[in-house]
Structures are given as C-alpha cells and as structure tokens.
Amino acid sequence: AYVQGPGWHDEDAVLAEVERLARRVRIAQVESLWEPLMVLAARIRERLDLPGMTVEETLPFRDKERMKQVLDAAADMKRNVSVIGPLSLGRS
C-alpha cells in the first residue's frame, strides 16, 4: 500500500504517522532503497519491533569512517580465530 505522509525530513512526524497507520493495518516490513532514508527505516522497524537492521547496524552504511572501523574490527576478529583441526571422535 502507498501512504503519503509528512515530509521525510521530520522524523518525529513520520514515526507518529507510522504508529497511527500500524494501529489500522498490519505492517510486516520496512525497507528503504534510498540511502538517506535507511536510518529512518531502521527507526521505524525498531519502533514497531519489526525484523531488519537496527539503527546501530544501519549507521555504518551511512558513515564511511564508521564502516571502516566495523570492517577493521571484523578483520581483527578473523585474525584472532585459531583453527584447531578436526575433532577426533575415535573409539577408545
């Protein structure tokens, strides 16, 4: 369904309108294909307890420096993982 609401620049008004709408119809998911609205979509998902990325998970996609930090941390975690080898389940 298409619903025209307040301008996307007023996040509080958008959230209030979405909450009003959610009292009348079931909202199953919220997505944004436009990068500037990704955080607002995440806020809506959090407000309505819907599946999908949270604001915290979404922010790195809007902030290049933050994304670099996330990727560096993931690379550090990968470097700190040791592979021990296959588990021996042989009989005693």
C-alpha positions in Angstrom: 0.0 0.0 0.0 1.1 3.5 -0.7 0.6 6.1 2.1 1.6 9.7 1.7 2.7 11.1 4.9 4.6 14.1 6.3 8.0 15.0 4.7 10.7 12.6 5.4 12.9 15.3 6.9 10.6 15.4 10.0 11.4 12.0 11.5 9.2 12.5 14.6 6.2 13.3 12.4 6.9 10.3 10.2 7.3 8.0 13.2 4.0 9.3 14.7 2.2 8.8 11.3 3.6 5.2 11.0 2.4 4.4 14.5 -1.1 5.7 13.7 -1.1 3.6 10.5 0.1 0.5 12.4 -2.9 0.7 14.6 -5.1 0.3 11.5 -3.1 -2.1 9.2 -0.5 -4.8 9.7 3.0 -3.6 8.7 5.2 -6.6 8.1 8.4 -4.9 6.9 10.0 -1.6 6.3 12.7 -1.1 3.7 14.5 1.8 2.1 16.2 1.7 -1.2 17.3 5.3 -0.9 20.4 5.7 1.3 19.3 8.9 3.0 16.2 7.1 4.4 18.0 4.0 5.7 18.3 5.2 9.3 14.6 6.4 9.3 13.6 3.0 8.1 15.6 1.4 10.9 14.0 3.7 13.4 10.6 2.6 12.2 11.5 -1.0 12.4 12.7 -0.6 16.0 9.6 1.4 17.0 7.3 -1.3 15.6 9.5 -4.2 16.6 9.9 -5.4 13.0 12.7 -7.6 11.7 15.6 -6.0 9.9 18.7 -4.0 10.6 18.6 -1.7 13.7 19.7 1.9 13.7 23.1 0.8 15.2 23.5 -1.8 12.4 22.5 0.7 9.8 24.7 3.7 10.8 27.9 2.3 9.3 26.3 2.2 5.9 25.7 6.0 6.2 29.1 6.8 7.6 32.2 5.7 5.7 34.6 6.2 8.6 32.4 4.1 10.9 32.1 1.4 8.2 35.9 1.3 8.1 36.0 0.8 11.8 33.4 -2.0 11.6 35.4 -3.8 8.9 38.7 -3.3 10.7 37.2 -4.9 13.8 35.8 -7.8 11.8 39.2 -8.3 10.3 40.8 -8.3 13.7 38.3 -10.9 15.0 39.1 -13.1 12.0 42.9 -12.8 12.7 42.3 -13.8 16.3 40.4 -17.0 15.4 42.5 -20.2 15.6 41.6 -23.3 13.8 42.5 -26.3 15.9 41.7 -29.0 13.4 39.1 -31.7 13.1 37.6 -33.1 16.3 38.6 -36.7 16.9 35.6 -38.9 17.7 37.5 -42.1 17.5 36.7 -45.0 19.9 38.8 -45.5 23.0 
